[in-house]
Amino acid sequence: MKNKLKNYKVDVTDLDWKTGQVKGFLGKEFIQLSNGGVKLIKIVPMSVYPEHLHPDKTEYAYVVSGNPEFSIDNEYFIGKSGDFFIFPCNVKHSIKSNTVVESLVLIGSINN
């Protein structure tokens, strides 16, 4: 089956930051397909994305900048640029920023 994408390059400077479901989290969606997607998330200082899980997908996060905190299955991690985290299907996770510095995180998902 051929990929139905028509663009091979996404000019992220042309994308607007969109307010997310949670205050303090903004996103630029790079790609959204039926089997997953990828977006860039800007985390405003002192913001919290509450603990949740996904019954039908695995998510991952690549820290571009900042020091976001991740809770994954009751384990806590402070991210730094270049760190990669996996949020398996049905595992509770959350993200927060406890610093005065904005964070950028590339978030993706793969449907199970």
N, C-alpha and C positions, 0 to 999 in steps of 0.2 A: 504494500500500500504506500502510495506517495504521500509525503508530508504536504499539508494544505497551506503551509505558510507561504506568503508572497514576498515578505521582506527578510533579507538575510542579515541586516544590520539594524539595530535599534539605536536611534540617536537619543540618548537619555536626556540631553539638554532640552529637547523638544517636549519632554513629558512633564506635566505639572505634578507637584506633590498633592496627593489626595488624602484628605482626612480619613483615618481608619475608624474602625468600630470602637476603638478605645482612645480616649483623650491622651494626647502626647505622642501618638504613633501615627506617622504619615508615610505614605507609600507611593512608589513609582512602579507600576506593573510592567515588567519586561515581556512576559509571555504567559498566557493562560490557555492550556489545552485540556482536553477531557481527562488526560491521565496525569496532570500536574501543572505546576507553574513556577515562576521565579519573579520576585519583586525586590526592590531595594526599599528598606525601611529606615526612616529617620526617627530616632528615639529622642524626644525632648528631655532635657535634664529633669530628674525627680519624677519620672513617669513609671507606671506599673501596668503591665499586661497581665491580667489575673491568670491564675492556674486554670488549665483546661486540658483536654485531650481530644484526639481525633480518632474515631473508631474505624475510619476508612482510608487513612493516609499516614505516611511517614513524612515528617518535615525535617529540614536541615537548616542550619544557620552558619554563615561565614561572616566573621567580624571584619568589616572594612576599616572602621576607626572607632575610637572611644573604648569604654570599659563597661559594657553592659553585663548585668548579672543574670545568670540562667539558673533556674531550678528545674532539674530533670529527675523525676522519680525520687524526690526528696533528697537529692544530692545538689550541692550548690557550687557554682563555678563563676569566677570573674573572668570575663573574656577580654582578650586584647587583639589588636590587629593581627590577622592571619590565623586566628583560632577557628576551628570547624566543629560544630556540635550537631548531634543527631537526636531527634525527638521521635522515637519509635511509635508505631501505631498503638493506641490504647495506653500510652504512658503519660501521666500528668506532667505538665511543664509550664513555666512562666518566664517572663523576661521583665527586668526592671533596670532603671538607671538611677543610681544613688549618688551621682556626681553632678557637678555643674557644667560638664562637658557633654555636648550632643554626641550620640553614637549613630553610626551607619552600619546596618547589617543586611546582608543579602540573604533572603529567606526563600526557600524552595520547598516544593512538596511533590511527592510521588504517590499516586493513588494505589492502594493495595488491591 
